[in-house]
């Protein structure tokens, strides 16, 4: 399968320069770079999915849940009679 992509001139110039320096074709360099970057993105996505699965199994809470709980506890604390008007039990 052939895919045509457009790259900005500064990137094309860098590709040409590296191709000359390494005596490789621009196509070969682009294929290698794309393959390596795709491998990284696939690894990263899998690692993130595994991390979330691990956290779920271990009972971790999401940021949203923690913030909701904090807000609820803060509101309840503010409604406490001794705290409502800045008074302290001490």
C-alpha positions, 0 to 999 in steps of 0.5 A: 500500500502506498501512502502519500503524505505532505511534510513542511519544507523545513522537515523535508530539508532535514530529511534530505540532509540526513539521507545524504549524511547517512547514504540512505533514501529519504523513503527508508528513513521515513519508513523507519521513523514512522515504524519506530514512532508507531511502535512507541505509540502502541506501547504507550497506549498499552501501558496506559490501559494496563495502568488503568486496569491495575488501578481499577483492580487495586481500588484506586480512585479517579481524580474526579471521585477524589475531588467530588469527595473532597468538595462534599466533605469540605461543604459538610465541614463548613456546615458544622455549627462550631465551624460555621461562624469561625468559632472553635471548640478549643 
